[in-house]
């Protein structure tokens, strides 16, 4: 049985805002679908041609209230990448349980392009439609909430996002504590205008190929 972390009771005004945010998320994804779907299909075909199946990489992530869910990404590494992770532990550039290698040898050629362009994140729009994620919010961690310090759990009060304040900060090498501080800053100043600014900065960051992408 999965462990659910208790977080502070969310005020009713925030719950109402959450429902409106969900409506906005779904509306934006559906409006963008005619542009997104052809790109989605091209990415899938390119992965199949280079390294076969699976096209998607599904990873357990921590969502609102500490609940675990499957997050979708296009597969950018060799199929047995998770098995190779333990052999590369000494190359990890971040503090465990975070894991990052700048020139990760597990990444495929198509995968490098997908990562540089952030197209590997495109399937997370499926998670937005299913309600596990929002367009903007704290990025869901791969490690479970029972590894969090108590103050970290404030980031679990809201639905995690495809993009967030950390992604547009211009820094890709910050540790989890610093990311958590940014997430809490976002939560405490959350508004639709703030979300719109983060989305606009995300697009700019993608096209300028900088920041955490």
C-alpha positions as CSV (number, residue, x, y, z in Angstrom):
1,X,0.0,0.0,0.0
2,X,1.5,3.4,-1.0
3,X,2.1,5.9,1.7
4,X,0.2,9.2,1.4
5,X,1.9,12.2,3.0
6,X,-0.4,14.4,5.0
7,X,-0.3,18.1,4.0
8,X,-2.0,21.2,5.3
9,X,-5.7,21.5,4.7
10,X,-6.2,23.5,1.5
11,X,-8.6,26.5,1.9
12,X,-11.8,26.3,-0.1
13,X,-10.8,29.3,-2.2
14,X,-7.7,27.5,-3.3
15,X,-9.8,24.4,-4.1
16,X,-12.1,26.6,-6.3
17,X,-9.0,28.0,-8.0
18,X,-7.7,24.5,-8.6
19,X,-10.9,23.5,-10.5
20,X,-10.6,26.6,-12.7
21,X,-7.0,25.9,-13.3
22,X,-7.9,22.4,-14.4
23,X,-10.4,23.8,-16.8
24,X,-7.8,26.2,-18.3
25,X,-5.2,23.3,-18.6
26,X,-7.6,21.1,-20.5
27,X,-8.8,23.9,-22.7
28,X,-5.2,24.9,-23.7
29,X,-4.1,21.4,-24.4
30,X,-7.2,20.7,-26.6
31,X,-6.8,24.0,-28.5
32,X,-3.1,23.2,-29.2
33,X,-3.8,19.6,-30.2
34,X,-3.9,20.2,-34.0
35,X,-0.3,21.5,-33.8
36,X,0.9,19.1,-31.2
37,X,-0.3,15.8,-32.7
38,X,1.8,15.9,-35.9
39,X,4.9,16.7,-33.9
40,X,4.0,14.0,-31.4
41,X,3.7,11.4,-34.2
42,X,7.0,12.4,-35.8
43,X,8.9,12.0,-32.5
44,X,7.4,8.6,-32.0
45,X,8.3,7.4,-35.5
46,X,11.9,8.7,-35.1
47,X,12.3,6.8,-31.8
48,X,10.9,3.6,-33.4
49,X,13.3,3.8,-36.4
50,X,16.4,4.4,-34.3
51,X,16.0,2.0,-31.4
52,X,12.6,0.3,-31.6
53,X,10.1,0.0,-28.7
54,X,9.1,1.3,-26.3
55,X,8.4,4.8,-27.5
56,X,7.4,6.1,-24.1
57,X,9.4,6.1,-20.9
58,X,7.0,5.8,-17.9
59,X,8.5,6.7,-14.5
60,X,6.9,6.8,-11.1
61,X,6.6,10.4,-9.9
62,X,5.3,12.0,-6.7
63,X,2.2,14.1,-7.1
64,X,-0.3,16.1,-5.0
65,X,-0.6,14.7,-1.5
66,X,2.4,12.4,-2.0
67,X,0.5,10.1,-4.3
68,X,2.6,8.3,-6.9
69,X,1.6,8.2,-10.6
70,X,3.1,7.2,-13.9
71,X,4.6,10.2,-15.8
72,X,5.0,10.0,-19.6
73,X,8.0,11.1,-21.5
74,X,9.4,10.1,-24.9
75,X,12.2,7.6,-24.4
76,X,15.5,9.3,-24.9
77,X,17.8,6.6,-23.5
78,X,18.6,3.0,-24.4
79,X,15.9,0.6,-23.3
80,X,17.9,-0.8,-20.4
81,X,18.9,2.7,-19.0
82,X,17.5,2.1,-15.6
83,X,19.5,-1.1,-15.2
84,X,22.7,0.8,-16.1
85,X,22.0,3.6,-13.6
86,X,23.7,1.9,-10.7
87,X,26.8,1.4,-12.7
88,X,27.0,5.2,-13.3
89,X,26.3,6.3,-9.7
90,X,29.9,7.7,-9.3
91,X,29.2,10.1,-12.3
92,X,26.1,11.7,-10.6
93,X,26.5,15.5,-10.5
94,X,23.7,16.1,-8.0
95,X,22.9,15.1,-4.5
96,X,21.3,11.7,-4.2
97,X,18.4,10.9,-4.7
98,X,18.6,13.4,-7.6
99,X,20.5,11.9,-10.5
100,X,22.0,13.8,-13.5
101,X,25.0,13.2,-15.8
102,X,25.7,16.0,-18.3
103,X,26.9,13.7,-21.1
104,X,24.9,10.7,-20.2
105,X,26.2,7.7,-22.2
106,X,22.8,6.1,-22.1
107,X,21.2,8.8,-24.2
108,X,20.4,8.0,-27.9
109,X,21.1,10.3,-30.9
110,X,17.4,11.1,-31.3
111,X,17.2,11.4,-27.5
112,X,19.7,14.2,-27.5
113,X,17.7,16.1,-30.0
114,X,14.5,15.5,-28.1
115,X,16.1,16.7,-24.9
116,X,17.7,19.8,-26.4
117,X,14.3,20.8,-27.9
118,X,12.3,19.7,-24.8
119,X,10.1,17.6,-27.1
120,X,10.8,14.6,-24.8
121,X,8.4,16.3,-22.3
122,X,5.5,16.5,-24.8
123,X,3.8,13.3,-23.7
124,X,3.3,14.8,-20.2
125,X,0.3,16.6,-21.8
126,X,-1.3,13.1,-21.4
127,X,-0.8,13.5,-17.7
128,X,-2.4,16.9,-17.8
129,X,-5.5,15.5,-19.5
130,X,-5.7,12.7,-16.9
131,X,-5.4,15.2,-14.0
132,X,-2.1,13.9,-12.6
133,X,-0.3,17.1,-13.7
134,X,-1.0,20.7,-14.5
135,X,0.7,22.9,-17.2
136,X,2.4,24.9,-14.4
137,X,3.4,23.7,-11.0
138,X,6.3,22.1,-9.0
139,X,8.0,19.4,-11.0
140,X,7.1,16.0,-9.7
141,X,10.1,14.1,-8.2
142,X,11.1,10.6,-9.1
143,X,11.8,9.8,-5.4
144,X,8.9,9.2,-3.0
145,X,7.6,11.7,-0.5
146,X,8.7,9.7,2.5
147,X,12.3,10.8,1.6
148,X,11.2,14.5,2.0
149,X,12.1,16.6,4.9
150,X,9.0,18.1,6.6
151,X,9.3,21.5,5.1
152,X,9.6,20.0,1.6
153,X,6.0,18.7,1.9
154,X,4.5,22.1,1.2
155,X,5.3,21.5,-2.5
156,X,2.8,18.6,-2.3
157,X,-0.2,20.9,-1.7
158,X,-0.6,21.6,-5.4
159,X,-0.8,19.5,-8.6
160,X,2.7,19.1,-10.1
161,X,3.5,20.8,-13.4
162,X,5.0,20.2,-16.8
163,X,6.9,23.4,-16.2
164,X,7.5,25.6,-13.2
165,X,9.5,28.4,-11.6
166,X,12.7,26.3,-11.5
167,X,12.5,25.5,-15.2
168,X,12.6,29.2,-16.1
169,X,15.2,30.2,-13.5
170,X,18.1,29.6,-15.9
171,X,19.8,27.2,-13.5
172,X,19.8,23.4,-14.2
173,X,22.2,22.3,-11.5
174,X,20.4,23.3,-8.3
175,X,19.8,20.7,-5.7
176,X,16.4,19.6,-4.3
177,X,16.4,22.0,-1.4
178,X,16.8,25.0,-3.7
179,X,14.1,23.7,-6.1
180,X,11.8,23.2,-3.1
181,X,12.3,26.8,-2.1
182,X,11.3,27.9,-5.6
183,X,8.3,25.6,-5.6
184,X,7.1,27.1,-2.2
185,X,7.7,30.6,-3.6
186,X,5.5,29.7,-6.5
187,X,2.7,28.2,-4.4
188,X,2.6,31.2,-2.0
189,X,2.3,33.6,-5.0
190,X,0.3,31.4,-7.3
191,X,-2.1,33.2,-9.8
192,X,-3.2,32.8,-13.3
193,X,-1.1,35.8,-14.3
194,X,1.9,34.1,-12.7
195,X,1.2,30.9,-14.5
196,X,1.0,32.8,-17.8
197,X,4.3,34.5,-17.2
198,X,6.0,31.1,-16.4
199,X,4.5,29.6,-19.6
200,X,5.8,32.5,-21.7
201,X,9.2,32.2,-20.1
202,X,9.2,28.5,-20.8
203,X,8.6,29.0,-24.5
204,X,11.5,31.6,-24.5
205,X,13.8,29.2,-22.7
206,X,13.0,26.3,-25.1
207,X,13.7,28.4,-28.2
208,X,16.9,29.9,-26.7
209,X,18.0,26.4,-25.5
210,X,19.0,27.6,-22.1
211,X,17.9,27.0,-18.5
212,X,16.9,23.6,-17.1
213,X,15.6,22.0,-20.3
